[in-house]
């Protein structure tokens, strides 16, 4: 019987696969359950039903004889079987090669998928029932204004139920009500009672999230991405004192 055809790209494919596995920390795909198998099988079943095709395992089965086949005997049968086996092996090797060129990404857990966004919050509760909170920095700006860049922030001794937020100082206090129009530096963490010290229209509070052991990962993420606020100065005549 003729030898099965070998894939000339096997060596390159295995080397690339090994590099990818080492960099990603993943095991070979055949050692891991494929989270997309159920979806693929369901979609395949719908397609087969719509197209009238048999399932793949049935379509590959050897059809029953009809009695009109040309008999193959001896060497002729062996040659044909060897040729078909070689072609099948080559196709399987090619499929493996293509699949290894495009390995499936690991399934990401939690909100936000595999990419981080501005003001993403993570929180860890310690033995004292307080939280260490880390917030990924981002930009905040009024529409058309100059962006203010918030750096990454680490907040310690955050208590159960506290809010995470940033503040825009809009107007100076009475009696001037002069426009100030600046983002206050630093990402804040406080209770709802402390947040009440900021009052509109002087201060505008933009809540990013809330921390509690009741939430998955101790975080309720309220805002994703950079903050853009409407240019309210175009609505109110800031040169006129407000009542």
Secondary structure by P-SEA (a helix, b strand, c coil): ccccccccaaaaaaaaaaaaaaaacccccccccccaaaaaaaaaaaaaaaacccccccccccccccccccccccaaaaaaaaaaaaaaaaaaaaaaaaaaacccccccccccccccccbbbbbbbccccccbbbbbbbcccccccbbbbbcbbbbcccccccccccccccccccccccccccccccbbbbccccccccccccbbbbbccccccccccccccccccbbbbcccccccccccccc
